[in-house]
Amino acid sequence: MKSLLKNLGLILVVLGAVILIVCYASGNVNNNGILGGSLFLIVIGLISYIILNKRITD
């Protein structure tokens, strides 16, 4: 459980990046909801990665 929680931020960042790549590949770059959602995932992922890795030690 600790490893999943420790990697949660990284998973969110990768998920946000995959959404951006899929939007670019499909040509759907004018949908602000999808782009904003992926930005939100990346920012929350970065913040949670920093906070969780400071608190969780092996």
N, C-alpha and C positions, 0 to 999 in steps of 0.2 A: 504494500500500500504506500510505503514511503517513496518508493521509486516512481510510482505513478504520480504521486503528488509533487515530487521533486521535478518531474518532467512535464507537468501540466502547462507551464508557461511556454515551453518550447513547442508543445503540441498545438497550442493556440496560435502561436506565431506561424507555424508551418501551415495550419489550416487556413489562416488569413491569406498567406502567400499563394496557396493552391487556388483559392477562390479568385484572387486577382489574375492568376495565370489562365484559369478557365474563362474568365470574362474577356480577357484579351484575345484568347484563341477563338472564341465564338463571336467576337466583334461587338459585344455588348458592353461598351465602355461609357455609355451615356446614361446608365442607370445609377443615380446617386444613392439609392437605397443599398444596393449590393456593394458599391465601392465604399460607402460609409460603414457598412457592417464589417467588411473585411479590415478596414482601418481600425475600427473598434476592437476587433479580435487581436490584431497585431499589437496595439497599444496595451490592452489589458494583459496580453501574453507577456510582453516585456516587463510590465510592472510586477505581475505575479511571479515571473521567473526570478527577478531580483529579490523580492520580499521572501519568497518561499525558500530560496537557497541560502539566505542569511539565517533563517530560523531553523531549517532542518539540517542537521549535521549527522553524518554516518557514525 
